[in-house]
Amino acid sequence: MPGPGPRIVGLLERTTEGINRVFVVLACALALLIVVVILYDVTLRALATPPVWAHDVARYSLLYLFFLSLGPALASGHHVVVDMFDRIVPKHFRAYQAHMAALLALTFGAVFLWQLLRMTGQAFADDRLAPAVIPIALKWVYAIGPVGAVHFIMVALVQLCRAVWPRPA
């Protein structure tokens, strides 16, 4: 019978996988929205007067797409990895490479979250408008940052836990 650690890891893993599925669907919808808006803008630019709002919609959609994609990209192995040093790492340390990668991802995520929380907190405090044609409060532009960073940290934590407690064969 697995101990409490592996059971909690399983719960965290299932939770992050569920969130990943939702975030991927939202990110795909945003990517499609960006394509449609840009095509609409380019078509109207060639035929008539382009809409003034298209750039803002595409820019803010891309920002949300980026932060929604952080966790799923880490979980699926699509983040940048450095494997050119794998051969020079002593063999007795190679078993701990997954641990180190997860710890580095956690560290990055924590620093990233801290910075995003500072910026987002400031945006909520001063309630400025974003410098755009569409009048939108800057706090709603920044709000997705901490959400994506927290999920990134959750995925990195799952990866660390899986390095410590691998799935049973």
LOMI-818890 format. One line per field, with one value per atom (N, C-alpha, C): atom name; residue number from 0; residue in three letters; x negated, y negated, z negated. Coordinates in steps of 0.02 Angstrom, whole numbers, padded with zeros to 5 digits. Atoms other than C-alpha are relative to their C-alpha. Layout:
site: CA; ...
pos: NUM; ...
code: ALA; ...
X: X; ...
Y: Y; ...
Z: Z; ...
This chain:
site: N; CA; C; N; CA; C; N; CA; C; N; CA; C; N; CA; C; N; CA; C; N; CA; C; N; CA; C; N; CA; C; N; CA; C; N; CA; C; N; CA; C; N; CA; C; N; CA; C; N; CA; C; N; CA; C; N; CA; C; N; CA; C; N; CA; C; N; CA; C; N; CA; C; N; CA; C; N; CA; C; N; CA; C; N; CA; C; N; CA; C; N; CA; C; N; CA; C; N; CA; C; N; CA; C; N; CA; C; N; CA; C; N; CA; C; N; CA; C; N; CA; C; N; CA; C; N; CA; C; N; CA; C; N; CA; C; N; CA; C; N; CA; C; N; CA; C; N; CA; C; N; CA; C; N; CA; C; N; CA; C; N; CA; C; N; CA; C; N; CA; C; N; CA; C; N; CA; C; N; CA; C; N; CA; C; N; CA; C; N; CA; C; N; CA; C; N; CA; C; N; CA; C; N; CA; C; N; CA; C; N; CA; C; N; CA; C; N; CA; C; N; CA; C; N; CA; C; N; CA; C; N; CA; C; N; CA; C; N; CA; C; N; CA; C; N; CA; C; N; CA; C; N; CA; C; N; CA; C; N; CA; C; N; CA; C; N; CA; C; N; CA; C; N; CA; C; N; CA; C; N; CA; C; N; CA; C; N; CA; C; N; CA; C; N; CA; C; N; CA; C; N; CA; C; N; CA; C; N; CA; C; N; CA; C; N; CA; C; N; CA; C; N; CA; C; N; CA; C; N; CA; C; N; CA; C; N; CA; C; N; CA; C; N; CA; C; N; CA; C; N; CA; C; N; CA; C; N; CA; C; N; CA; C; N; CA; C; N; CA; C; N; CA; C; N; CA; C; N; CA; C; N; CA; C; N; CA; C; N; CA; C; N; CA; C; N; CA; C; N; CA; C; N; CA; C; N; CA; C; N; CA; C; N; CA; C; N; CA; C; N; CA; C; N; CA; C; N; CA; C; N; CA; C; N; CA; C; N; CA; C; N; CA; C; N; CA; C; N; CA; C; N; CA; C; N; CA; C; N; CA; C; N; CA; C; N; CA; C; N; CA; C; N; CA; C; N; CA; C; N; CA; C; N; CA; C; N; CA; C; N; CA; C; N; CA; C; N; CA; C; N; CA; C; N; CA; C; N; CA; C; N; CA; C; N; CA; C; N; CA; C; N; CA; C; N; CA; C; N; CA; C; N; CA; C; N; CA; C; N; CA; C; N; CA; C; N; CA; C; N; CA; C; N; CA; C; N; CA; C; N; CA; C; N; CA; C; N; CA; C; N; CA; C; N; CA; C; N; CA; C; N; CA; C; N; CA; C; N; CA; C
pos: 0; 0; 0; 1; 1; 1; 2; 2; 2; 3; 3; 3; 4; 4; 4; 5; 5; 5; 6; 6; 6; 7; 7; 7; 8; 8; 8; 9; 9; 9; 10; 10; 10; 11; 11; 11; 12; 12; 12; 13; 13; 13; 14; 14; 14; 15; 15; 15; 16; 16; 16; 17; 17; 17; 18; 18; 18; 19; 19; 19; 20; 20; 20; 21; 21; 21; 22; 22; 22; 23; 23; 23; 24; 24; 24; 25; 25; 25; 26; 26; 26; 27; 27; 27; 28; 28; 28; 29; 29; 29; 30; 30; 30; 31; 31; 31; 32; 32; 32; 33; 33; 33; 34; 34; 34; 35; 35; 35; 36; 36; 36; 37; 37; 37; 38; 38; 38; 39; 39; 39; 40; 40; 40; 41; 41; 41; 42; 42; 42; 43; 43; 43; 44; 44; 44; 45; 45; 45; 46; 46; 46; 47; 47; 47; 48; 48; 48; 49; 49; 49; 50; 50; 50; 51; 51; 51; 52; 52; 52; 53; 53; 53; 54; 54; 54; 55; 55; 55; 56; 56; 56; 57; 57; 57; 58; 58; 58; 59; 59; 59; 60; 60; 60; 61; 61; 61; 62; 62; 62; 63; 63; 63; 64; 64; 64; 65; 65; 65; 66; 66; 66; 67; 67; 67; 68; 68; 68; 69; 69; 69; 70; 70; 70; 71; 71; 71; 72; 72; 72; 73; 73; 73; 74; 74; 74; 75; 75; 75; 76; 76; 76; 77; 77; 77; 78; 78; 78; 79; 79; 79; 80; 80; 80; 81; 81; 81; 82; 82; 82; 83; 83; 83; 84; 84; 84; 85; 85; 85; 86; 86; 86; 87; 87; 87; 88; 88; 88; 89; 89; 89; 90; 90; 90; 91; 91; 91; 92; 92; 92; 93; 93; 93; 94; 94; 94; 95; 95; 95; 96; 96; 96; 97; 97; 97; 98; 98; 98; 99; 99; 99; 100; 100; 100; 101; 101; 101; 102; 102; 102; 103; 103; 103; 104; 104; 104; 105; 105; 105; 106; 106; 106; 107; 107; 107; 108; 108; 108; 109; 109; 109; 110; 110; 110; 111; 111; 111; 112; 112; 112; 113; 113; 113; 114; 114; 114; 115; 115; 115; 116; 116; 116; 117; 117; 117; 118; 118; 118; 119; 119; 119; 120; 120; 120; 121; 121; 121; 122; 122; 122; 123; 123; 123; 124; 124; 124; 125; 125; 125; 126; 126; 126; 127; 127; 127; 128; 128; 128; 129; 129; 129; 130; 130; 130; 131; 131; 131; 132; 132; 132; 133; 133; 133; 134; 134; 134; 135; 135; 135; 136; 136; 136; 137; 137; 137; 138; 138; 138; 139; 139; 139; 140; 140; 140; 141; 141; 141; 142; 142; 142; 143; 143; 143; 144; 144; 144; 145; 145; 145; 146; 146; 146; 147; 147; 147; 148; 148; 148; 149; 149; 149; 150; 150; 150; 151; 151; 151; 152; 152; 152; 153; 153; 153; 154; 154; 154; 155; 155; 155; 156; 156; 156; 157; 157; 157; 158; 158; 158; 159; 159; 159; 160; 160; 160; 161; 161; 161; 162; 162; 162; 163; 163; 163; 164; 164; 164; 165; 165; 165; 166; 166; 166; 167; 167; 167; 168; 168; 168
code: MET; MET; MET; PRO; PRO; PRO; GLY; GLY; GLY; PRO; PRO; PRO; GLY; GLY; GLY; PRO; PRO; PRO; ARG; ARG; ARG; ILE; ILE; ILE; VAL; VAL; VAL; GLY; GLY; GLY; LEU; LEU; LEU; LEU; LEU; LEU; GLU; GLU; GLU; ARG; ARG; ARG; THR; THR; THR; THR; THR; THR; GLU; GLU; GLU; GLY; GLY; GLY; ILE; ILE; ILE; ASN; ASN; ASN; ARG; ARG; ARG; VAL; VAL; VAL; PHE; PHE; PHE; VAL; VAL; VAL; VAL; VAL; VAL; LEU; LEU; LEU; ALA; ALA; ALA; CYS; CYS; CYS; ALA; ALA; ALA; LEU; LEU; LEU; ALA; ALA; ALA; LEU; LEU; LEU; LEU; LEU; LEU; ILE; ILE; ILE; VAL; VAL; VAL; VAL; VAL; VAL; VAL; VAL; VAL; ILE; ILE; ILE; LEU; LEU; LEU; TYR; TYR; TYR; ASP; ASP; ASP; VAL; VAL; VAL; THR; THR; THR; LEU; LEU; LEU; ARG; ARG; ARG; ALA; ALA; ALA; LEU; LEU; LEU; ALA; ALA; ALA; THR; THR; THR; PRO; PRO; PRO; PRO; PRO; PRO; VAL; VAL; VAL; TRP; TRP; TRP; ALA; ALA; ALA; HIS; HIS; HIS; ASP; ASP; ASP; VAL; VAL; VAL; ALA; ALA; ALA; ARG; ARG; ARG; TYR; TYR; TYR; SER; SER; SER; LEU; LEU; LEU; LEU; LEU; LEU; TYR; TYR; TYR; LEU; LEU; LEU; PHE; PHE; PHE; PHE; PHE; PHE; LEU; LEU; LEU; SER; SER; SER; LEU; LEU; LEU; GLY; GLY; GLY; PRO; PRO; PRO; ALA; ALA; ALA; LEU; LEU; LEU; ALA; ALA; ALA; SER; SER; SER; GLY; GLY; GLY; HIS; HIS; HIS; HIS; HIS; HIS; VAL; VAL; VAL; VAL; VAL; VAL; VAL; VAL; VAL; ASP; ASP; ASP; MET; MET; MET; PHE; PHE; PHE; ASP; ASP; ASP; ARG; ARG; ARG; ILE; ILE; ILE; VAL; VAL; VAL; PRO; PRO; PRO; LYS; LYS; LYS; HIS; HIS; HIS; PHE; PHE; PHE; ARG; ARG; ARG; ALA; ALA; ALA; TYR; TYR; TYR; GLN; GLN; GLN; ALA; ALA; ALA; HIS; HIS; HIS; MET; MET; MET; ALA; ALA; ALA; ALA; ALA; ALA; LEU; LEU; LEU; LEU; LEU; LEU; ALA; ALA; ALA; LEU; LEU; LEU; THR; THR; THR; PHE; PHE; PHE; GLY; GLY; GLY; ALA; ALA; ALA; VAL; VAL; VAL; PHE; PHE; PHE; LEU; LEU; LEU; TRP; TRP; TRP; GLN; GLN; GLN; LEU; LEU; LEU; LEU; LEU; LEU; ARG; ARG; ARG; MET; MET; MET; THR; THR; THR; GLY; GLY; GLY; GLN; GLN; GLN; ALA; ALA; ALA; PHE; PHE; PHE; ALA; ALA; ALA; ASP; ASP; ASP; ASP; ASP; ASP; ARG; ARG; ARG; LEU; LEU; LEU; ALA; ALA; ALA; PRO; PRO; PRO; ALA; ALA; ALA; VAL; VAL; VAL; ILE; ILE; ILE; PRO; PRO; PRO; ILE; ILE; ILE; ALA; ALA; ALA; LEU; LEU; LEU; LYS; LYS; LYS; TRP; TRP; TRP; VAL; VAL; VAL; TYR; TYR; TYR; ALA; ALA; ALA; ILE; ILE; ILE; GLY; GLY; GLY; PRO; PRO; PRO; VAL; VAL; VAL; GLY; GLY; GLY; ALA; ALA; ALA; VAL; VAL; VAL; HIS; HIS; HIS; PHE; PHE; PHE; ILE; ILE; ILE; MET; MET; MET; VAL; VAL; VAL; ALA; ALA; ALA; LEU; LEU; LEU; VAL; VAL; VAL; GLN; GLN; GLN; LEU; LEU; LEU; CYS; CYS; CYS; ARG; ARG; ARG; ALA; ALA; ALA; VAL; VAL; VAL; TRP; TRP; TRP; PRO; PRO; PRO; ARG; ARG; ARG; PRO; PRO; PRO; ALA; ALA; ALA
X: -00042; 00000; -00045; 00042; -00073; 00009; -00003; -00114; 00038; -00038; -00033; -00033; 00035; -00167; 00022; -00021; -00130; 00074; -00072; 00059; 00013; -00007; 00045; -00027; 00029; -00067; 00049; -00050; 00064; 00057; -00053; 00198; -00023; 00027; 00088; -00010; 00012; 00044; 00066; -00065; 00227; 00029; -00024; 00270; -00034; 00036; 00133; 00017; -00019; 00180; 00069; -00066; 00361; -00005; 00010; 00306; -00034; 00034; 00189; 00049; -00049; 00333; 00042; -00040; 00437; -00043; 00044; 00290; -00018; 00016; 00246; 00059; -00060; 00425; 00007; -00004; 00427; -00055; 00055; 00256; 00012; -00016; 00311; 00054; -00053; 00468; -00029; 00032; 00361; -00043; 00040; 00242; 00044; -00047; 00390; 00028; -00024; 00458; -00052; 00053; 00290; -00004; 00003; 00286; 00058; -00060; 00464; -00005; 00004; 00436; -00054; 00054; 00271; 00021; -00023; 00346; 00053; -00050; 00494; -00033; 00036; 00376; -00037; 00039; 00265; 00047; -00048; 00415; 00029; -00028; 00493; -00053; 00054; 00324; -00009; 00007; 00317; 00061; -00061; 00498; 00031; -00033; 00552; -00041; 00033; 00509; -00002; 00004; 00443; 00029; -00026; 00519; -00057; 00052; 00425; -00011; 00002; 00458; -00036; 00027; 00381; -00068; 00066; 00204; 00006; -00008; 00261; 00027; -00029; 00367; -00054; 00053; 00223; -00054; 00054; 00095; 00020; -00021; 00196; 00017; -00014; 00252; -00065; 00065; 00070; -00029; 00024; 00026; 00035; -00036; 00163; -00019; 00021; 00114; -00067; 00066; -00066; 00006; -00003; -00022; 00042; -00038; 00109; -00041; 00040; -00022; -00061; 00060; -00160; 00001; -00005; -00103; 00005; -00005; -00047; -00065; 00063; -00211; -00052; 00047; -00313; 00018; -00022; -00208; -00013; 00008; -00224; -00072; 00070; -00412; -00016; 00011; -00399; -00037; 00042; -00499; -00072; 00069; -00679; -00038; 00042; -00799; -00072; 00071; -00988; -00025; 00023; -01048; -00071; 00068; -01221; -00050; 00045; -01298; 00012; -00019; -01215; -00059; 00054; -01368; -00058; 00057; -01490; 00018; -00021; -01387; -00022; 00021; -01464; 00059; -00054; -01362; 00039; -00036; -01322; 00044; -00044; -01241; 00058; -00052; -01136; 00068; -00064; -01004; 00037; -00031; -00971; 00013; -00012; -00955; 00073; -00071; -00765; 00016; -00010; -00771; -00024; 00029; -00884; 00041; -00041; -00780; 00064; -00063; -00621; -00013; 00016; -00705; -00015; 00014; -00769; 00065; -00064; -00595; 00041; -00035; -00520; -00029; 00033; -00647; 00018; -00019; -00614; 00073; -00071; -00426; 00013; -00009; -00439; -00022; 00025; -00543; 00047; -00046; -00429; 00066; -00062; -00274; -00007; 00012; -00348; 00001; 00002; -00384; 00069; -00066; -00214; 00050; -00044; -00125; -00013; 00016; -00218; 00031; -00027; -00170; 00076; -00073; 00008; 00031; -00023; 00030; 00000; 00004; -00027; 00055; -00053; 00094; 00069; -00064; 00238; 00004; 00000; 00184; 00014; -00008; 00175; 00056; -00058; 00316; -00007; 00011; 00237; 00032; -00023; 00301; -00061; 00054; 00194; -00009; 00012; 00112; 00022; -00027; 00226; 00061; -00061; 00371; 00061; -00054; 00485; -00010; 00009; 00515; 00009; -00002; 00470; -00048; 00041; 00403; -00062; 00063; 00221; 00000; -00002; 00261; 00026; -00027; 00360; -00049; 00053; 00215; -00052; 00052; 00094; 00026; -00028; 00214; -00018; 00014; 00174; -00071; 00070; -00013; -00008; 00006; -00003; 00037; -00037; 00126; -00044; 00044; 00008; -00062; 00061; -00143; 00015; -00019; -00052; 00008; -00009; -00003; -00067; 00067; -00182; -00035; 00031; -00242; 00031; -00033; -00113; -00026; 00026; -00174; -00072; 00070; -00356; -00003; -00004; -00309; 00018; -00017; -00227; -00062; 00060; -00386; -00053; 00047; -00493; 00024; -00027; -00379; -00006; 00007; -00382; -00073; 00071; -00572; -00016; 00012; -00568; 00038; -00042; -00424; 00024; -00022; -00418; 00063; -00059; -00260; -00021; 00017; -00256; 00002; 00004; -00303; 00060
Y: 00059; 00000; -00062; 00060; -00169; -00044; 00046; -00293; -00063; 00062; -00463; -00045; 00041; -00548; 00016; -00017; -00452; -00011; 00013; -00468; -00074; 00072; -00656; -00021; 00015; -00661; 00019; -00021; -00563; -00049; 00050; -00686; -00065; 00061; -00835; 00010; -00015; -00752; 00000; -00001; -00720; -00071; 00069; -00899; -00041; 00039; -00974; 00024; -00025; -00860; -00027; 00028; -00920; -00074; 00071; -01102; -00007; 00003; -01069; 00008; -00011; -01003; -00063; 00062; -01159; -00055; 00053; -01276; 00010; -00013; -01191; -00018; 00018; -01209; -00076; 00074; -01393; -00030; 00026; -01423; 00012; -00014; -01340; -00048; 00047; -01447; -00070; 00066; -01602; -00003; -00002; -01550; -00008; 00006; -01529; -00071; 00069; -01698; -00048; 00043; -01780; 00006; -00010; -01703; -00034; 00030; -01758; -00077; 00073; -01935; -00029; 00025; -01957; 00006; -00007; -01888; -00052; 00053; -02005; -00068; 00064; -02151; -00007; 00003; -02109; -00007; 00004; -02083; -00071; 00068; -02249; -00052; 00047; -02335; -00003; -00002; -02279; -00028; 00019; -02318; -00066; 00060; -02460; -00024; 00024; -02538; 00057; -00055; -02410; -00022; 00018; -02401; -00022; 00025; -02495; 00045; -00043; -02362; 00066; -00067; -02211; 00013; -00009; -02239; 00013; -00009; -02253; 00069; -00067; -02095; 00054; -00049; -01998; -00002; 00007; -02066; 00029; -00025; -02029; 00074; -00072; -01860; 00039; -00033; -01814; 00003; 00001; -01865; 00054; -00052; -01754; 00069; -00064; -01613; 00021; -00016; -01622; 00027; -00021; -01610; 00062; -00062; -01476; 00060; -00055; -01373; 00019; -00015; -01378; 00069; -00064; -01229; 00059; -00056; -01117; 00011; -00008; -01151; 00035; -00033; -01101; 00073; -00068; -00946; 00045; -00041; -00888; 00000; -00001; -00920; -00049; 00047; -01067; -00063; 00056; -01191; 00014; -00006; -01223; 00042; -00041; -01093; -00005; -00001; -01090; 00071; -00069; -00915; 00010; -00007; -00952; 00019; -00017; -00923; 00070; -00066; -00754; 00049; -00048; -00657; -00014; 00016; -00750; 00002; -00007; -00733; 00069; -00066; -00594; 00047; -00049; -00435; 00004; -00005; -00433; -00060; 00058; -00606; 00001; -00001; -00564; 00021; -00022; -00481; -00059; 00058; -00652; -00058; 00054; -00754; -00022; 00018; -00747; -00041; 00038; -00808; -00073; 00067; -00955; -00041; 00036; -01001; -00025; 00020; -01003; -00055; 00052; -01104; -00067; 00062; -01231; -00030; 00025; -01243; -00030; 00028; -01268; -00067; 00063; -01403; -00055; 00049; -01491; -00021; 00015; -01477; -00044; 00040; -01549; -00072; 00068; -01699; -00035; 00027; -01725; -00020; 00015; -01717; -00061; 00057; -01838; -00066; 00061; -01966; -00015; 00010; -01940; -00025; 00023; -01962; -00073; 00070; -02125; -00045; 00041; -02193; 00000; -00006; -02129; -00037; 00037; -02198; -00075; 00072; -02368; -00019; 00015; -02360; -00001; 00001; -02318; -00061; 00056; -02456; -00067; 00066; -02600; -00002; -00004; -02541; -00041; 00036; -02617; 00037; -00031; -02585; 00022; -00023; -02487; -00050; 00045; -02592; 00033; -00033; -02531; -00037; 00030; -02578; 00024; -00028; -02463; -00021; 00020; -02537; 00060; -00057; -02394; -00015; 00012; -02404; 00045; -00037; -02350; 00060; -00057; -02236; 00062; -00059; -02121; 00026; -00022; -02116; 00040; -00033; -02066; 00060; -00051; -01951; 00072; -00068; -01798; 00022; -00017; -01805; 00045; -00043; -01739; 00067; -00063; -01609; 00050; -00044; -01538; 00020; -00016; -01547; 00050; -00048; -01456; 00070; -00065; -01318; 00029; -00022; -01309; 00031; -00025; -01286; 00067; -00063; -01149; 00056; -00051; -01055; 00018; -00013; -01075; 00040; -00037; -01011; 00074; -00069; -00857; 00034; -00031; -00828; 00016; -00014; -00841; 00061; -00057; -00722; 00065; -00060; -00599; 00022; -00019; -00605; 00034; -00030; -00564; 00065; -00060; -00439; 00020; -00020; -00362; 00043; -00043; -00275; 00072; -00072; -00091; 00031; -00031; 00019; 00045
Z: 00000; 00000; 00000; -00003; 00049; -00061; 00057; -00087; 00017; -00012; -00107; 00052; -00050; -00001; 00071; -00068; 00159; 00013; -00010; 00131; 00012; -00009; 00114; 00068; -00065; 00267; 00055; -00049; 00364; 00006; 00000; 00313; 00033; -00030; 00359; 00075; -00071; 00524; 00038; -00034; 00569; 00004; 00000; 00520; 00054; -00051; 00629; 00070; -00066; 00774; 00021; -00015; 00762; 00018; -00015; 00756; 00067; -00064; 00902; 00058; -00054; 01008; 00011; -00007; 00972; 00030; -00025; 01002; 00074; -00070; 01167; 00045; -00040; 01230; 00005; -00001; 01180; 00043; -00040; 01258; 00075; -00071; 01421; 00025; -00020; 01424; 00009; -00007; 01397; 00063; -00061; 01536; 00062; -00055; 01653; 00004; 00002; 01598; 00030; -00027; 01636; 00076; -00073; 01810; 00034; -00030; 01848; -00001; 00006; 01784; 00046; -00044; 01878; 00073; -00069; 02039; 00017; -00009; 02019; 00009; -00004; 01989; 00066; -00062; 02138; 00060; -00055; 02252; 00005; -00002; 02203; 00016; -00017; 02218; 00076; -00072; 02399; 00036; -00034; 02440; -00023; 00028; 02326; -00060; 00060; 02159; -00052; 00049; 02034; -00068; 00067; 01860; -00046; 00045; 01726; -00060; 00059; 01594; 00011; -00015; 01682; -00033; 00030; 01620; -00075; 00073; 01439; -00016; 00012; 01448; 00010; -00014; 01526; -00054; 00049; 01402; -00068; 00065; 01245; 00002; -00008; 01311; -00001; 00000; 01342; -00070; 00069; 01165; -00042; 00035; 01094; 00025; -00028; 01212; -00029; 00028; 01149; -00071; 00071; 00965; -00010; 00004; 00992; 00024; -00029; 01086; -00041; 00039; 00956; -00032; 00034; 00853; 00048; -00047; 00997; 00039; -00036; 01089; -00044; 00045; 00936; -00009; 00011; 00908; 00060; -00060; 01088; 00026; -00021; 01099; 00057; -00055; 01220; -00021; 00020; 01117; 00023; -00020; 01163; -00050; 00043; 01095; 00025; -00018; 01094; -00011; 00007; 01130; 00025; -00026; 01199; -00054; 00054; 01027; -00028; 00028; 00997; 00000; -00006; 01055; -00048; 00043; 00942; -00074; 00070; 00783; -00024; 00025; 00677; -00007; -00002; 00686; -00066; 00064; 00500; -00014; 00008; 00516; 00050; -00052; 00670; -00027; 00029; 00563; -00032; 00033; 00485; 00047; -00047; 00644; 00002; 00001; 00641; -00063; 00062; 00460; 00009; -00009; 00506; 00050; -00049; 00659; -00032; 00033; 00555; -00052; 00049; 00417; 00034; -00037; 00544; 00028; -00025; 00622; -00057; 00059; 00448; -00020; 00019; 00409; 00049; -00051; 00574; -00010; 00009; 00545; -00060; 00060; 00370; 00010; -00013; 00425; 00049; -00050; 00576; -00033; 00035; 00466; -00045; 00045; 00340; 00040; -00042; 00478; 00029; -00028; 00558; -00052; 00053; 00392; -00017; 00013; 00362; 00053; -00055; 00534; 00001; -00001; 00525; -00060; 00058; 00349; 00012; -00016; 00408; 00050; -00049; 00556; -00034; 00036; 00438; -00047; 00047; 00317; 00035; -00032; 00441; 00052; -00044; 00557; 00064; -00063; 00713; 00058; -00062; 00887; 00041; -00043; 01009; 00057; -00056; 01145; 00066; -00058; 01283; 00025; -00028; 01394; -00040; 00040; 01295; -00072; 00071; 01122; -00046; 00046; 01006; -00058; 00059; 00830; 00004; -00003; 00822; -00046; 00047; 00675; 00035; -00035; 00793; 00053; -00046; 00914; -00040; 00042; 00773; -00039; 00045; 00680; 00019; -00022; 00785; -00019; 00015; 00742; -00061; 00060; 00563; 00007; -00010; 00616; 00037; -00039; 00747; -00039; 00039; 00630; -00055; 00052; 00489; 00030; -00032; 00608; 00023; -00018; 00674; -00061; 00062; 00494; -00020; 00016; 00466; 00044; -00046; 00620; -00018; 00020; 00567; -00065; 00062; 00394; 00013; -00019; 00472; 00030; -00031; 00574; -00054; 00054; 00417; -00040; 00038; 00323; 00039; -00042; 00469; 00004; 00002; 00466; -00066; 00065; 00280; -00008; 00006; 00287; 00070; -00068; 00462; -00004; -00004; 00517; -00005; 00003; 00477; 00070; -00066; 00625; 00013
